[in-house]
Amino acid sequence: MEYGILFWLLLFLHWTDTKICKQEKKCQVTRVYGLKTADCYKMDMKEFPKCLASDIEVIELSYNRIRKLNKGDLSNYGYVKHLYLTDNLIMNLEGECFKDLNYLETLDLSLNAIRNVPPAIFQLPSLKTLYLSQNLNINIAETIEKAKPISSPLSKLDFSFITEREDIVDFPDFGEMPFLAFLNITGNHFSYISPRHFAGMCNLQILANENVTNEFEDNCDCWRINNWLLTKNVKFTLFPCVISAEECLDHELSNEDEELHKNCLLKLKDIEKTALMSKIGIGIGSCIGIVLLVLLLIFYRSLKRKYMDNRKSKVSCQLSETAKPLNTEPKL
């Protein structure tokens, strides 16, 4: 009886899924740079698609009308690497909606109405690029504080234009960010910025900070930040300082900030060393594989030559036996 109920339940669920998939708008599936891609760009979708292939790697959903994301929306797409959701109407992100996306490298949530970003985003094991631009009034500082220590290998982070002039927020204290090479904070209004906010970004190469307004806990911090970023060859726009450099004799970071920077460098070196050892290991493994293959080929050719030699020898013997003159003399 129970098996019968289960059978009819599964049949009903299958019928329901089939019906949903028939009604759902069809995204164009292609391959882009070898990645299986679902192009759902500007299709007036109001919900995240449910019927894409489970092995899809890129989902382009920009310029649609999606309002929220739940964990169930993404649970079937565990192989997705690049997810683009720019310019939707997203207001709510369920706390664990990205939890199982272990291969996700790029996440674009720009141009939405998101106020709270799940801290779990900053723990995704493969996330390298995150766009949060133009989501007004995101409390990014609170999100980062809950997410620390950040474990995602973020190299590019954009949270430009997320504040309004009348709604000033704190600058997020990221701690150590050894991968981060590009940071965009353009057009924001912060209560204050301190050297500590950049000390843990030991790999920073570009800081996009045009039209940023902020205060400093210590007016000399303005010169300390400018000096530190210049000495690290970071490309950025100088922060305007309200006092002259001559009034700030000490342009160095505090001992605490220097310690944070050193720890970041040590972590970066460990990461680079691990990556190098991995490449060396792969290289050695490849060389060993090639050597073994060559040896197998030599062994095979040797066996084949030996076999052919033996066969020739047998054929020669048989020909010799055949060529012997017959003894026609009568026996006495």
Buried (B, 14 or more C-beta within 10 A) or exposed (E): EEEEEEEEEEEEEEEEEEEEEEEBEEBEEEEEEEBBBBBBBEBEBEBBBEBBEEEBBBBBBBBBEBBBBBEEBBBBBBBBBBBBBBBBEBBEBBEEBBBBBEBBBBBBBBBBBBBBBBBBBBBBEEBBBBBBBBBEBBBBBBBBBEBBEBEBBBBBBBBBBBBEEEEBBBBBEBBBBBBBBBBBBBBBBBEBBBBBBBBBBBBBBEBBBEEBEBEBEEEBBBBBBBBBBEEBEBEBBEBEBEEEEEEBEEBEBBEEBEEBBEBBBEBBEEBEEEEEEEEEEEEEEEEEEEEEEEEEEEEEEEEEEEEEEEEEEEEEEEEEEEEEEEEEEEEE
